[in-house]
Amino acid sequence: MRKAINALQSSAAIEREIEKETIYDMAASVRPDEMRKILDSALGGSFDKARDQLSLLIEKGTFSEEIIKVIHRIIFDLDITNDKKVRLIDRLGETEFRITEGADERIQLDALLAYIALME
């Protein structure tokens, strides 16, 4: 709750009218539509494009935990088979575990994108 209030206060300090995009930017949060584009690129086999898009999010200060949470929320809306969804959720859990155990966040997120790009 405190994070939400801080994001609103920061957004109000910058702009008189608070826009959804401003709040996402202030909270260093991932917009689901941005993450969807990244996943669509990876699912289409465009690893380099997906990685470049992910790099932009990370450069804006987005935390890996936030990226993982957003991916988890939108997996169920992806136009892929249930088998792929199950495998993706399993790999997402493994990625989150490795990051929390101290593995390099960037390497783990790149590995996740590589896995998605190679999914058949």
Phi and psi restraints in degrees (range 20) as a CNS / XPLOR table:
assign (resid 1 and name C) (resid 2 and name N)
       (resid 2 and name CA) (resid 2 and name C) 1.0 -62.7 20.0 2
assign (resid 2 and name N) (resid 2 and name CA)
       (resid 2 and name C) (resid 3 and name N) 1.0 -39.2 20.0 2
assign (resid 2 and name C) (resid 3 and name N)
       (resid 3 and name CA) (resid 3 and name C) 1.0 -60.6 20.0 2
assign (resid 3 and name N) (resid 3 and name CA)
       (resid 3 and name C) (resid 4 and name N) 1.0 -40.9 20.0 2
assign (resid 3 and name C) (resid 4 and name N)
       (resid 4 and name CA) (resid 4 and name C) 1.0 -65.2 20.0 2
assign (resid 4 and name N) (resid 4 and name CA)
       (resid 4 and name C) (resid 5 and name N) 1.0 -42.9 20.0 2
assign (resid 4 and name C) (resid 5 and name N)
       (resid 5 and name CA) (resid 5 and name C) 1.0 -65.4 20.0 2
assign (resid 5 and name N) (resid 5 and name CA)
       (resid 5 and name C) (resid 6 and name N) 1.0 -42.3 20.0 2
assign (resid 5 and name C) (resid 6 and name N)
       (resid 6 and name CA) (resid 6 and name C) 1.0 -60.8 20.0 2
assign (resid 6 and name N) (resid 6 and name CA)
       (resid 6 and name C) (resid 7 and name N) 1.0 -42.8 20.0 2
assign (resid 6 and name C) (resid 7 and name N)
       (resid 7 and name CA) (resid 7 and name C) 1.0 -63.3 20.0 2
assign (resid 7 and name N) (resid 7 and name CA)
       (resid 7 and name C) (resid 8 and name N) 1.0 -42.1 20.0 2
assign (resid 7 and name C) (resid 8 and name N)
       (resid 8 and name CA) (resid 8 and name C) 1.0 -65.1 20.0 2
assign (resid 8 and name N) (resid 8 and name CA)
       (resid 8 and name C) (resid 9 and name N) 1.0 -43.8 20.0 2
assign (resid 8 and name C) (resid 9 and name N)
       (resid 9 and name CA) (resid 9 and name C) 1.0 -63.7 20.0 2
assign (resid 9 and name N) (resid 9 and name CA)
       (resid 9 and name C) (resid 10 and name N) 1.0 -42.9 20.0 2
assign (resid 9 and name C) (resid 10 and name N)
       (resid 10 and name CA) (resid 10 and name C) 1.0 -64.6 20.0 2
assign (resid 10 and name N) (resid 10 and name CA)
       (resid 10 and name C) (resid 11 and name N) 1.0 -41.3 20.0 2
assign (resid 10 and name C) (resid 11 and name N)
       (resid 11 and name CA) (resid 11 and name C) 1.0 -64.5 20.0 2
assign (resid 11 and name N) (resid 11 and name CA)
       (resid 11 and name C) (resid 12 and name N) 1.0 -41.5 20.0 2
assign (resid 11 and name C) (resid 12 and name N)
       (resid 12 and name CA) (resid 12 and name C) 1.0 -66.5 20.0 2
assign (resid 12 and name N) (resid 12 and name CA)
       (resid 12 and name C) (resid 13 and name N) 1.0 -31.2 20.0 2
assign (resid 12 and name C) (resid 13 and name N)
       (resid 13 and name CA) (resid 13 and name C) 1.0 -70.5 20.0 2
assign (resid 13 and name N) (resid 13 and name CA)
       (resid 13 and name C) (resid 14 and name N) 1.0 -27.6 20.0 2
assign (resid 13 and name C) (resid 14 and name N)
       (resid 14 and name CA) (resid 14 and name C) 1.0 -88.3 20.0 2
assign (resid 14 and name N) (resid 14 and name CA)
       (resid 14 and name C) (resid 15 and name N) 1.0 -45.0 20.0 2
assign (resid 14 and name C) (resid 15 and name N)
       (resid 15 and name CA) (resid 15 and name C) 1.0 -130.1 20.0 2
assign (resid 15 and name N) (resid 15 and name CA)
       (resid 15 and name C) (resid 16 and name N) 1.0 143.5 20.0 2
assign (resid 15 and name C) (resid 16 and name N)
       (resid 16 and name CA) (resid 16 and name C) 1.0 -65.5 20.0 2
assign (resid 16 and name N) (resid 16 and name CA)
       (resid 16 and name C) (resid 17 and name N) 1.0 -43.2 20.0 2
assign (resid 16 and name C) (resid 17 and name N)
       (resid 17 and name CA) (resid 17 and name C) 1.0 -100.2 20.0 2
assign (resid 17 and name N) (resid 17 and name CA)
       (resid 17 and name C) (resid 18 and name N) 1.0 124.7 20.0 2
assign (resid 17 and name C) (resid 18 and name N)
       (resid 18 and name CA) (resid 18 and name C) 1.0 -85.5 20.0 2
assign (resid 18 and name N) (resid 18 and name CA)
       (resid 18 and name C) (resid 19 and name N) 1.0 121.8 20.0 2
assign (resid 18 and name C) (resid 19 and name N)
       (resid 19 and name CA) (resid 19 and name C) 1.0 -105.5 20.0 2
assign (resid 19 and name N) (resid 19 and name CA)
       (resid 19 and name C) (resid 20 and name N) 1.0 153.6 20.0 2
assign (resid 19 and name C) (resid 20 and name N)
       (resid 20 and name CA) (resid 20 and name C) 1.0 -57.5 20.0 2
assign (resid 20 and name N) (resid 20 and name CA)
       (resid 20 and name C) (resid 21 and name N) 1.0 -41.5 20.0 2
assign (resid 20 and name C) (resid 21 and name N)
       (resid 21 and name CA) (resid 21 and name C) 1.0 -63.3 20.0 2
assign (resid 21 and name N) (resid 21 and name CA)
       (resid 21 and name C) (resid 22 and name N) 1.0 -37.8 20.0 2
assign (resid 21 and name C) (resid 22 and name N)
       (resid 22 and name CA) (resid 22 and name C) 1.0 -63.5 20.0 2
assign (resid 22 and name N) (resid 22 and name CA)
       (resid 22 and name C) (resid 23 and name N) 1.0 -41.3 20.0 2
assign (resid 22 and name C) (resid 23 and name N)
       (resid 23 and name CA) (resid 23 and name C) 1.0 -64.9 20.0 2
assign (resid 23 and name N) (resid 23 and name CA)
       (resid 23 and name C) (resid 24 and name N) 1.0 -43.7 20.0 2
assign (resid 23 and name C) (resid 24 and name N)
       (resid 24 and name CA) (resid 24 and name C) 1.0 -59.0 20.0 2
assign (resid 24 and name N) (resid 24 and name CA)
       (resid 24 and name C) (resid 25 and name N) 1.0 -43.5 20.0 2
assign (resid 24 and name C) (resid 25 and name N)
       (resid 25 and name CA) (resid 25 and name C) 1.0 -65.2 20.0 2
assign (resid 25 and name N) (resid 25 and name CA)
       (resid 25 and name C) (resid 26 and name N) 1.0 -43.7 20.0 2
assign (resid 25 and name C) (resid 26 and name N)
       (resid 26 and name CA) (resid 26 and name C) 1.0 -65.6 20.0 2
assign (resid 26 and name N) (resid 26 and name CA)
       (resid 26 and name C) (resid 27 and name N) 1.0 -35.0 20.0 2
assign (resid 26 and name C) (resid 27 and name N)
       (resid 27 and name CA) (resid 27 and name C) 1.0 -86.6 20.0 2
assign (resid 27 and name N) (resid 27 and name CA)
       (resid 27 and name C) (resid 28 and name N) 1.0 1.3 20.0 2
assign (resid 27 and name C) (resid 28 and name N)
       (resid 28 and name CA) (resid 28 and name C) 1.0 49.8 20.0 2
assign (resid 28 and name N) (resid 28 and name CA)
       (resid 28 and name C) (resid 29 and name N) 1.0 44.2 20.0 2
assign (resid 28 and name C) (resid 29 and name N)
       (resid 29 and name CA) (resid 29 and name C) 1.0 -104.6 20.0 2
assign (resid 29 and name N) (resid 29 and name CA)
       (resid 29 and name C) (resid 30 and name N) 1.0 155.4 20.0 2
assign (resid 29 and name C) (resid 30 and name N)
       (resid 30 and name CA) (resid 30 and name C) 1.0 -90.1 20.0 2
assign (resid 30 and name N) (resid 30 and name CA)
       (resid 30 and name C) (resid 31 and name N) 1.0 127.5 20.0 2
assign (resid 30 and name C) (resid 31 and name N)
       (resid 31 and name CA) (resid 31 and name C) 1.0 -75.9 20.0 2
assign (resid 31 and name N) (resid 31 and name CA)
       (resid 31 and name C) (resid 32 and name N) 1.0 133.0 20.0 2
assign (resid 31 and name C) (resid 32 and name N)
       (resid 32 and name CA) (resid 32 and name C) 1.0 -54.5 20.0 2
assign (resid 32 and name N) (resid 32 and name CA)
       (resid 32 and name C) (resid 33 and name N) 1.0 -35.9 20.0 2
assign (resid 32 and name C) (resid 33 and name N)
       (resid 33 and name CA) (resid 33 and name C) 1.0 -67.1 20.0 2
assign (resid 33 and name N) (resid 33 and name CA)
       (resid 33 and name C) (resid 34 and name N) 1.0 -33.1 20.0 2
assign (resid 33 and name C) (resid 34 and name N)
       (resid 34 and name CA) (resid 34 and name C) 1.0 -65.7 20.0 2
assign (resid 34 and name N) (resid 34 and name CA)
       (resid 34 and name C) (resid 35 and name N) 1.0 -46.0 20.0 2
assign (resid 34 and name C) (resid 35 and name N)
       (resid 35 and name CA) (resid 35 and name C) 1.0 -65.8 20.0 2
assign (resid 35 and name N) (resid 35 and name CA)
       (resid 35 and name C) (resid 36 and name N) 1.0 -35.5 20.0 2
assign (resid 35 and name C) (resid 36 and name N)
       (resid 36 and name CA) (resid 36 and name C) 1.0 -61.9 20.0 2
assign (resid 36 and name N) (resid 36 and name CA)
       (resid 36 and name C) (resid 37 and name N) 1.0 -40.9 20.0 2
assign (resid 36 and name C) (resid 37 and name N)
       (resid 37 and name CA) (resid 37 and name C) 1.0 -63.0 20.0 2
assign (resid 37 and name N) (resid 37 and name CA)
       (resid 37 and name C) (resid 38 and name N) 1.0 -40.7 20.0 2
assign (resid 37 and name C) (resid 38 and name N)
       (resid 38 and name CA) (resid 38 and name C) 1.0 -63.7 20.0 2
assign (resid 38 and name N) (resid 38 and name CA)
       (resid 38 and name C) (resid 39 and name N) 1.0 -46.2 20.0 2
assign (resid 38 and name C) (resid 39 and name N)
       (resid 39 and name CA) (resid 39 and name C) 1.0 -65.5 20.0 2
assign (resid 39 and name N) (resid 39 and name CA)
       (resid 39 and name C) (resid 40 and name N) 1.0 -39.7 20.0 2
assign (resid 39 and name C) (resid 40 and name N)
       (resid 40 and name CA) (resid 40 and name C) 1.0 -62.0 20.0 2
assign (resid 40 and name N) (resid 40 and name CA)
       (resid 40 and name C) (resid 41 and name N) 1.0 -40.0 20.0 2
assign (resid 40 and name C) (resid 41 and name N)
       (resid 41 and name CA) (resid 41 and name C) 1.0 -62.5 20.0 2
assign (resid 41 and name N) (resid 41 and name CA)
       (resid 41 and name C) (resid 42 and name N) 1.0 -46.5 20.0 2
assign (resid 41 and name C) (resid 42 and name N)
       (resid 42 and name CA) (resid 42 and name C) 1.0 -64.4 20.0 2
assign (resid 42 and name N) (resid 42 and name CA)
       (resid 42 and name C) (resid 43 and name N) 1.0 -44.3 20.0 2
assign (resid 42 and name C) (resid 43 and name N)
       (resid 43 and name CA) (resid 43 and name C) 1.0 -63.5 20.0 2
assign (resid 43 and name N) (resid 43 and name CA)
       (resid 43 and name C) (resid 44 and name N) 1.0 -27.9 20.0 2
assign (resid 43 and name C) (resid 44 and name N)
       (resid 44 and name CA) (resid 44 and name C) 1.0 -82.0 20.0 2
assign (resid 44 and name N) (resid 44 and name CA)
       (resid 44 and name C) (resid 45 and name N) 1.0 1.5 20.0 2
assign (resid 44 and name C) (resid 45 and name N)
       (resid 45 and name CA) (resid 45 and name C) 1.0 89.0 20.0 2
assign (resid 45 and name N) (resid 45 and name CA)
       (resid 45 and name C) (resid 46 and name N) 1.0 4.8 20.0 2
assign (resid 45 and name C) (resid 46 and name N)
       (resid 46 and name CA) (resid 46 and name C) 1.0 -92.5 20.0 2
assign (resid 46 and name N) (resid 46 and name CA)
       (resid 46 and name C) (resid 47 and name N) 1.0 72.0 20.0 2
assign (resid 46 and name C) (resid 47 and name N)
       (resid 47 and name CA) (resid 47 and name C) 1.0 -58.5 20.0 2
assign (resid 47 and name N) (resid 47 and name CA)
       (resid 47 and name C) (resid 48 and name N) 1.0 -46.2 20.0 2
assign (resid 47 and name C) (resid 48 and name N)
       (resid 48 and name CA) (resid 48 and name C) 1.0 -60.9 20.0 2
assign (resid 48 and name N) (resid 48 and name CA)
       (resid 48 and name C) (resid 49 and name N) 1.0 -42.5 20.0 2
assign (resid 48 and name C) (resid 49 and name N)
       (resid 49 and name CA) (resid 49 and name C) 1.0 -64.6 20.0 2
assign (resid 49 and name N) (resid 49 and name CA)
       (resid 49 and name C) (resid 50 and name N) 1.0 -44.8 20.0 2
assign (resid 49 and name C) (resid 50 and name N)
       (resid 50 and name CA) (resid 50 and name C) 1.0 -62.5 20.0 2
assign (resid 50 and name N) (resid 50 and name CA)
       (resid 50 and name C) (resid 51 and name N) 1.0 -41.3 20.0 2
assign (resid 50 and name C) (resid 51 and name N)
       (resid 51 and name CA) (resid 51 and name C) 1.0 -65.9 20.0 2
assign (resid 51 and name N) (resid 51 and name CA)
       (resid 51 and name C) (resid 52 and name N) 1.0 -40.8 20.0 2
assign (resid 51 and name C) (resid 52 and name N)
       (resid 52 and name CA) (resid 52 and name C) 1.0 -63.3 20.0 2
assign (resid 52 and name N) (resid 52 and name CA)
       (resid 52 and name C) (resid 53 and name N) 1.0 -41.8 20.0 2
assign (resid 52 and name C) (resid 53 and name N)
       (resid 53 and name CA) (resid 53 and name C) 1.0 -64.7 20.0 2
assign (resid 53 and name N) (resid 53 and name CA)
       (resid 53 and name C) (resid 54 and name N) 1.0 -40.8 20.0 2
assign (resid 53 and name C) (resid 54 and name N)
       (resid 54 and name CA) (resid 54 and name C) 1.0 -64.6 20.0 2
assign (resid 54 and name N) (resid 54 and name CA)
       (resid 54 and name C) (resid 55 and name N) 1.0 -38.4 20.0 2
assign (resid 54 and name C) (resid 55 and name N)
       (resid 55 and name CA) (resid 55 and name C) 1.0 -58.7 20.0 2
assign (resid 55 and name N) (resid 55 and name CA)
       (resid 55 and name C) (resid 56 and name N) 1.0 -39.7 20.0 2
assign (resid 55 and name C) (resid 56 and name N)
       (resid 56 and name CA) (resid 56 and name C) 1.0 -61.9 20.0 2
assign (resid 56 and name N) (resid 56 and name CA)
       (resid 56 and name C) (resid 57 and name N) 1.0 -41.2 20.0 2
assign (resid 56 and name C) (resid 57 and name N)
       (resid 57 and name CA) (resid 57 and name C) 1.0 -63.3 20.0 2
assign (resid 57 and name N) (resid 57 and name CA)
       (resid 57 and name C) (resid 58 and name N) 1.0 -43.5 20.0 2
assign (resid 57 and name C) (resid 58 and name N)
       (resid 58 and name CA) (resid 58 and name C) 1.0 -66.4 20.0 2
assign (resid 58 and name N) (resid 58 and name CA)
       (resid 58 and name C) (resid 59 and name N) 1.0 -39.0 20.0 2
assign (resid 58 and name C) (resid 59 and name N)
       (resid 59 and name CA) (resid 59 and name C) 1.0 -64.1 20.0 2
assign (resid 59 and name N) (resid 59 and name CA)
       (resid 59 and name C) (resid 60 and name N) 1.0 -27.8 20.0 2
assign (resid 59 and name C) (resid 60 and name N)
       (resid 60 and name CA) (resid 60 and name C) 1.0 -77.5 20.0 2
assign (resid 60 and name N) (resid 60 and name CA)
       (resid 60 and name C) (resid 61 and name N) 1.0 -5.1 20.0 2
assign (resid 60 and name C) (resid 61 and name N)
       (resid 61 and name CA) (resid 61 and name C) 1.0 98.7 20.0 2
assign (resid 61 and name N) (resid 61 and name CA)
       (resid 61 and name C) (resid 62 and name N) 1.0 15.0 20.0 2
assign (resid 61 and name C) (resid 62 and name N)
       (resid 62 and name CA) (resid 62 and name C) 1.0 -73.2 20.0 2
assign (resid 62 and name N) (resid 62 and name CA)
       (resid 62 and name C) (resid 63 and name N) 1.0 132.5 20.0 2
assign (resid 62 and name C) (resid 63 and name N)
       (resid 63 and name CA) (resid 63 and name C) 1.0 -80.6 20.0 2
assign (resid 63 and name N) (resid 63 and name CA)
       (resid 63 and name C) (resid 64 and name N) 1.0 149.2 20.0 2
assign (resid 63 and name C) (resid 64 and name N)
       (resid 64 and name CA) (resid 64 and name C) 1.0 -60.8 20.0 2
assign (resid 64 and name N) (resid 64 and name CA)
       (resid 64 and name C) (resid 65 and name N) 1.0 -35.5 20.0 2
assign (resid 64 and name C) (resid 65 and name N)
       (resid 65 and name CA) (resid 65 and name C) 1.0 -60.5 20.0 2
assign (resid 65 and name N) (resid 65 and name CA)
       (resid 65 and name C) (resid 66 and name N) 1.0 -40.0 20.0 2
assign (resid 65 and name C) (resid 66 and name N)
       (resid 66 and name CA) (resid 66 and name C) 1.0 -66.6 20.0 2
assign (resid 66 and name N) (resid 66 and name CA)
       (resid 66 and name C) (resid 67 and name N) 1.0 -41.9 20.0 2
assign (resid 66 and name C) (resid 67 and name N)
       (resid 67 and name CA) (resid 67 and name C) 1.0 -60.6 20.0 2
assign (resid 67 and name N) (resid 67 and name CA)
       (resid 67 and name C) (resid 68 and name N) 1.0 -45.6 20.0 2
assign (resid 67 and name C) (resid 68 and name N)
       (resid 68 and name CA) (resid 68 and name C) 1.0 -63.3 20.0 2
assign (resid 68 and name N) (resid 68 and name CA)
       (resid 68 and name C) (resid 69 and name N) 1.0 -42.5 20.0 2
assign (resid 68 and name C) (resid 69 and name N)
       (resid 69 and name CA) (resid 69 and name C) 1.0 -62.3 20.0 2
assign (resid 69 and name N) (resid 69 and name CA)
       (resid 69 and name C) (resid 70 and name N) 1.0 -41.7 20.0 2
assign (resid 69 and name C) (resid 70 and name N)
       (resid 70 and name CA) (resid 70 and name C) 1.0 -68.5 20.0 2
assign (resid 70 and name N) (resid 70 and name CA)
       (resid 70 and name C) (resid 71 and name N) 1.0 -41.0 20.0 2
assign (resid 70 and name C) (resid 71 and name N)
       (resid 71 and name CA) (resid 71 and name C) 1.0 -58.2 20.0 2
assign (resid 71 and name N) (resid 71 and name CA)
       (resid 71 and name C) (resid 72 and name N) 1.0 -45.6 20.0 2
assign (resid 71 and name C) (resid 72 and name N)
       (resid 72 and name CA) (resid 72 and name C) 1.0 -59.5 20.0 2
assign (resid 72 and name N) (resid 72 and name CA)
       (resid 72 and name C) (resid 73 and name N) 1.0 -41.2 20.0 2
assign (resid 72 and name C) (resid 73 and name N)
       (resid 73 and name CA) (resid 73 and name C) 1.0 -65.3 20.0 2
assign (resid 73 and name N) (resid 73 and name CA)
       (resid 73 and name C) (resid 74 and name N) 1.0 -34.5 20.0 2
assign (resid 73 and name C) (resid 74 and name N)
       (resid 74 and name CA) (resid 74 and name C) 1.0 -96.7 20.0 2
assign (resid 74 and name N) (resid 74 and name CA)
       (resid 74 and name C) (resid 75 and name N) 1.0 -8.0 20.0 2
assign (resid 74 and name C) (resid 75 and name N)
       (resid 75 and name CA) (resid 75 and name C) 1.0 -52.3 20.0 2
assign (resid 75 and name N) (resid 75 and name CA)
       (resid 75 and name C) (resid 76 and name N) 1.0 -42.0 20.0 2
assign (resid 75 and name C) (resid 76 and name N)
       (resid 76 and name CA) (resid 76 and name C) 1.0 -69.1 20.0 2
assign (resid 76 and name N) (resid 76 and name CA)
       (resid 76 and name C) (resid 77 and name N) 1.0 -17.1 20.0 2
assign (resid 76 and name C) (resid 77 and name N)
       (resid 77 and name CA) (resid 77 and name C) 1.0 -95.2 20.0 2
assign (resid 77 and name N) (resid 77 and name CA)
       (resid 77 and name C) (resid 78 and name N) 1.0 -4.7 20.0 2
assign (resid 77 and name C) (resid 78 and name N)
       (resid 78 and name CA) (resid 78 and name C) 1.0 -70.7 20.0 2
assign (resid 78 and name N) (resid 78 and name CA)
       (resid 78 and name C) (resid 79 and name N) 1.0 147.4 20.0 2
assign (resid 78 and name C) (resid 79 and name N)
       (resid 79 and name CA) (resid 79 and name C) 1.0 -88.6 20.0 2
assign (resid 79 and name N) (resid 79 and name CA)
       (resid 79 and name C) (resid 80 and name N) 1.0 66.8 20.0 2
assign (resid 79 and name C) (resid 80 and name N)
       (resid 80 and name CA) (resid 80 and name C) 1.0 -134.4 20.0 2
assign (resid 80 and name N) (resid 80 and name CA)
       (resid 80 and name C) (resid 81 and name N) 1.0 164.7 20.0 2
assign (resid 80 and name C) (resid 81 and name N)
       (resid 81 and name CA) (resid 81 and name C) 1.0 -67.2 20.0 2
assign (resid 81 and name N) (resid 81 and name CA)
       (resid 81 and name C) (resid 82 and name N) 1.0 160.1 20.0 2
assign (resid 81 and name C) (resid 82 and name N)
       (resid 82 and name CA) (resid 82 and name C) 1.0 -61.2 20.0 2
assign (resid 82 and name N) (resid 82 and name CA)
       (resid 82 and name C) (resid 83 and name N) 1.0 -35.8 20.0 2
assign (resid 82 and name C) (resid 83 and name N)
       (resid 83 and name CA) (resid 83 and name C) 1.0 -59.3 20.0 2
assign (resid 83 and name N) (resid 83 and name CA)
       (resid 83 and name C) (resid 84 and name N) 1.0 -44.2 20.0 2
assign (resid 83 and name C) (resid 84 and name N)
       (resid 84 and name CA) (resid 84 and name C) 1.0 -66.7 20.0 2
assign (resid 84 and name N) (resid 84 and name CA)
       (resid 84 and name C) (resid 85 and name N) 1.0 -37.6 20.0 2
assign (resid 84 and name C) (resid 85 and name N)
       (resid 85 and name CA) (resid 85 and name C) 1.0 -62.1 20.0 2
assign (resid 85 and name N) (resid 85 and name CA)
       (resid 85 and name C) (resid 86 and name N) 1.0 -42.9 20.0 2
assign (resid 85 and name C) (resid 86 and name N)
       (resid 86 and name CA) (resid 86 and name C) 1.0 -63.1 20.0 2
assign (resid 86 and name N) (resid 86 and name CA)
       (resid 86 and name C) (resid 87 and name N) 1.0 -45.9 20.0 2
assign (resid 86 and name C) (resid 87 and name N)
       (resid 87 and name CA) (resid 87 and name C) 1.0 -64.1 20.0 2
assign (resid 87 and name N) (resid 87 and name CA)
       (resid 87 and name C) (resid 88 and name N) 1.0 -37.8 20.0 2
assign (resid 87 and name C) (resid 88 and name N)
       (resid 88 and name CA) (resid 88 and name C) 1.0 -67.7 20.0 2
assign (resid 88 and name N) (resid 88 and name CA)
       (resid 88 and name C) (resid 89 and name N) 1.0 -41.5 20.0 2
assign (resid 88 and name C) (resid 89 and name N)
       (resid 89 and name CA) (resid 89 and name C) 1.0 -63.9 20.0 2
assign (resid 89 and name N) (resid 89 and name CA)
       (resid 89 and name C) (resid 90 and name N) 1.0 -41.4 20.0 2
assign (resid 89 and name C) (resid 90 and name N)
       (resid 90 and name CA) (resid 90 and name C) 1.0 -60.6 20.0 2
assign (resid 90 and name N) (resid 90 and name CA)
       (resid 90 and name C) (resid 91 and name N) 1.0 -45.9 20.0 2
assign (resid 90 and name C) (resid 91 and name N)
       (resid 91 and name CA) (resid 91 and name C) 1.0 -67.9 20.0 2
assign (resid 91 and name N) (resid 91 and name CA)
       (resid 91 and name C) (resid 92 and name N) 1.0 -35.7 20.0 2
assign (resid 91 and name C) (resid 92 and name N)
       (resid 92 and name CA) (resid 92 and name C) 1.0 -62.8 20.0 2
assign (resid 92 and name N) (resid 92 and name CA)
       (resid 92 and name C) (resid 93 and name N) 1.0 -42.7 20.0 2
assign (resid 92 and name C) (resid 93 and name N)
       (resid 93 and name CA) (resid 93 and name C) 1.0 -62.2 20.0 2
assign (resid 93 and name N) (resid 93 and name CA)
       (resid 93 and name C) (resid 94 and name N) 1.0 -41.3 20.0 2
assign (resid 93 and name C) (resid 94 and name N)
       (resid 94 and name CA) (resid 94 and name C) 1.0 -63.6 20.0 2
assign (resid 94 and name N) (resid 94 and name CA)
       (resid 94 and name C) (resid 95 and name N) 1.0 -41.5 20.0 2
assign (resid 94 and name C) (resid 95 and name N)
       (resid 95 and name CA) (resid 95 and name C) 1.0 -62.1 20.0 2
assign (resid 95 and name N) (resid 95 and name CA)
       (resid 95 and name C) (resid 96 and name N) 1.0 -46.9 20.0 2
assign (resid 95 and name C) (resid 96 and name N)
       (resid 96 and name CA) (resid 96 and name C) 1.0 -61.1 20.0 2
assign (resid 96 and name N) (resid 96 and name CA)
       (resid 96 and name C) (resid 97 and name N) 1.0 -43.7 20.0 2
assign (resid 96 and name C) (resid 97 and name N)
       (resid 97 and name CA) (resid 97 and name C) 1.0 -59.3 20.0 2
assign (resid 97 and name N) (resid 97 and name CA)
       (resid 97 and name C) (resid 98 and name N) 1.0 -46.8 20.0 2
assign (resid 97 and name C) (resid 98 and name N)
       (resid 98 and name CA) (resid 98 and name C) 1.0 -62.9 20.0 2
assign (resid 98 and name N) (resid 98 and name CA)
       (resid 98 and name C) (resid 99 and name N) 1.0 -40.0 20.0 2
assign (resid 98 and name C) (resid 99 and name N)
       (resid 99 and name CA) (resid 99 and name C) 1.0 -64.7 20.0 2
assign (resid 99 and name N) (resid 99 and name CA)
       (resid 99 and name C) (resid 100 and name N) 1.0 -44.0 20.0 2
assign (resid 99 and name C) (resid 100 and name N)
       (resid 100 and name CA) (resid 100 and name C) 1.0 -67.3 20.0 2
assign (resid 100 and name N) (resid 100 and name CA)
       (resid 100 and name C) (resid 101 and name N) 1.0 -23.5 20.0 2
assign (resid 100 and name C) (resid 101 and name N)
       (resid 101 and name CA) (resid 101 and name C) 1.0 -84.4 20.0 2
assign (resid 101 and name N) (resid 101 and name CA)
       (resid 101 and name C) (resid 102 and name N) 1.0 -1.7 20.0 2
assign (resid 101 and name C) (resid 102 and name N)
       (resid 102 and name CA) (resid 102 and name C) 1.0 108.8 20.0 2
assign (resid 102 and name N) (resid 102 and name CA)
       (resid 102 and name C) (resid 103 and name N) 1.0 3.6 20.0 2
assign (resid 102 and name C) (resid 103 and name N)
       (resid 103 and name CA) (resid 103 and name C) 1.0 -68.1 20.0 2
assign (resid 103 and name N) (resid 103 and name CA)
       (resid 103 and name C) (resid 104 and name N) 1.0 156.1 20.0 2
assign (resid 103 and name C) (resid 104 and name N)
       (resid 104 and name CA) (resid 104 and name C) 1.0 -62.6 20.0 2
assign (resid 104 and name N) (resid 104 and name CA)
       (resid 104 and name C) (resid 105 and name N) 1.0 123.0 20.0 2
assign (resid 104 and name C) (resid 105 and name N)
       (resid 105 and name CA) (resid 105 and name C) 1.0 -60.5 20.0 2
assign (resid 105 and name N) (resid 105 and name CA)
       (resid 105 and name C) (resid 106 and name N) 1.0 -44.4 20.0 2
assign (resid 105 and name C) (resid 106 and name N)
       (resid 106 and name CA) (resid 106 and name C) 1.0 -65.2 20.0 2
assign (resid 106 and name N) (resid 106 and name CA)
       (resid 106 and name C) (resid 107 and name N) 1.0 -42.8 20.0 2
assign (resid 106 and name C) (resid 107 and name N)
       (resid 107 and name CA) (resid 107 and name C) 1.0 -63.0 20.0 2
assign (resid 107 and name N) (resid 107 and name CA)
       (resid 107 and name C) (resid 108 and name N) 1.0 -42.3 20.0 2
assign (resid 107 and name C) (resid 108 and name N)
       (resid 108 and name CA) (resid 108 and name C) 1.0 -66.0 20.0 2
assign (resid 108 and name N) (resid 108 and name CA)
       (resid 108 and name C) (resid 109 and name N) 1.0 -41.8 20.0 2
assign (resid 108 and name C) (resid 109 and name N)
       (resid 109 and name CA) (resid 109 and name C) 1.0 -68.3 20.0 2
assign (resid 109 and name N) (resid 109 and name CA)
       (resid 109 and name C) (resid 110 and name N) 1.0 -38.4 20.0 2
assign (resid 109 and name C) (resid 110 and name N)
       (resid 110 and name CA) (resid 110 and name C) 1.0 -63.8 20.0 2
assign (resid 110 and name N) (resid 110 and name CA)
       (resid 110 and name C) (resid 111 and name N) 1.0 -40.7 20.0 2
assign (resid 110 and name C) (resid 111 and name N)
       (resid 111 and name CA) (resid 111 and name C) 1.0 -63.3 20.0 2
assign (resid 111 and name N) (resid 111 and name CA)
       (resid 111 and name C) (resid 112 and name N) 1.0 -38.2 20.0 2
assign (resid 111 and name C) (resid 112 and name N)
       (resid 112 and name CA) (resid 112 and name C) 1.0 -63.3 20.0 2
assign (resid 112 and name N) (resid 112 and name CA)
       (resid 112 and name C) (resid 113 and name N) 1.0 -45.0 20.0 2
assign (resid 112 and name C) (resid 113 and name N)
       (resid 113 and name CA) (resid 113 and name C) 1.0 -62.8 20.0 2
assign (resid 113 and name N) (resid 113 and name CA)
       (resid 113 and name C) (resid 114 and name N) 1.0 -39.6 20.0 2
assign (resid 113 and name C) (resid 114 and name N)
       (resid 114 and name CA) (resid 114 and name C) 1.0 -62.1 20.0 2
assign (resid 114 and name N) (resid 114 and name CA)
       (resid 114 and name C) (resid 115 and name N) 1.0 -43.0 20.0 2
assign (resid 114 and name C) (resid 115 and name N)
       (resid 115 and name CA) (resid 115 and name C) 1.0 -60.2 20.0 2
assign (resid 115 and name N) (resid 115 and name CA)
       (resid 115 and name C) (resid 116 and name N) 1.0 -45.3 20.0 2
assign (resid 115 and name C) (resid 116 and name N)
       (resid 116 and name CA) (resid 116 and name C) 1.0 -63.6 20.0 2
assign (resid 116 and name N) (resid 116 and name CA)
       (resid 116 and name C) (resid 117 and name N) 1.0 -42.5 20.0 2
assign (resid 116 and name C) (resid 117 and name N)
       (resid 117 and name CA) (resid 117 and name C) 1.0 -63.9 20.0 2
assign (resid 117 and name N) (resid 117 and name CA)
       (resid 117 and name C) (resid 118 and name N) 1.0 -28.5 20.0 2
assign (resid 117 and name C) (resid 118 and name N)
       (resid 118 and name CA) (resid 118 and name C) 1.0 -93.4 20.0 2
assign (resid 118 and name N) (resid 118 and name CA)
       (resid 118 and name C) (resid 119 and name N) 1.0 -4.9 20.0 2
assign (resid 118 and name C) (resid 119 and name N)
       (resid 119 and name CA) (resid 119 and name C) 1.0 -62.1 20.0 2
assign (resid 119 and name N) (resid 119 and name CA)
       (resid 119 and name C) (resid 120 and name N) 1.0 137.4 20.0 2
